[in-house]
Amino acid sequence: MRIRKIDDEPGPNMVERVLLVEDDELLGVLFELALCEAGYVVVRARHGADAIEALTASAPIHLLVTDICLGGGPDGWQVARSARARRPDMPVIYMTGGGVDGWLPQHVPLGVLLLKPFPIDQLVEMVGHQLSAWVEAEKQQSARSLRFASGE
């Protein structure tokens, strides 16, 4: 595991926190281990209500990975909408072992979908790609804000 100084601003010292929502215990452990080995801090929830609670914790979540079908309570669609209500630019990765019925009307914009079963490396790669894109967008936004503030 890579050890980095905790910093919540996009940049070289940022620790990326991933909220992983998976109701299947075995899959949750496998996904969590793979993401931790890749250097991410993982907050894991088995149920939608726990995930929504984790989104309000003091440590910011930078990316959401959620199964769509979570049993009772809020499903992955609802967790993603709750995440985006708190942070509109949060990257979202959905996972499902079912079909993609309902994908278009339900997903949050720019959310991506992984169909189970998938290689665990694919999840790690997708998390890295989504976080890199988010960090780059944040840098561009900061640069625009600085130019605006300086009158350029």
C-alpha positions, 0 to 999 in steps of 0.5 A, a space after each residue: 500500500 502506498 502511504 501518503 500524507 493526508 490532504 483533501 485538496 486535489 494534488 500530489 498529496 491527496 489521499 483518495 477516499 473511495 466509498 464502496 457499497 457492496 452487500 455481498 460480504 465476500 465481494 466487498 472484502 475482495 474489492 476493498 483489498 484490491 482498492 487498498 492495495 492500489 493505495 486508496 482509503 476505502 470506506 465500506 458500507 453493506 447497505 444504502 443507509 450506511 452509505 448515505 451516512 458515510 457520505 455525511 462523515 467529516 472525512 470527504 469521499 472522493 469517489 463512490 463505487 456502488 452495487 445497484 441492488 442492495 437489498 432493503 433500504 436505499 439502492 445504489 441509484 439512491 446512494 448515487 443521487 445522495 452523493 451528487 446532492 452533496 457533491 455534484 462532481 463526485 465520480 460514480 461507478 455502478 456495479 451490477 450482476 443483473 441487466 442494465 434495465 433502468 440504466 438510462 433513466 436511473 443513473 447520475 450523469 457521467 456515472 459509469 457501469 461495471 457488469 459483474 462478473 468483472 476482473 478486479 483489476 478492471 475496478 481498480 483501473 476504472 477508479 484510477 481513471 475516474 479519480 484522475 479525470 476528477 483531479 484534472 477537472 478540479 485543477 482546471 476549475 482552480 486555474 479558471 478561478 485564479 485567472 478570474 480573481 486576478 482579472 485576466 
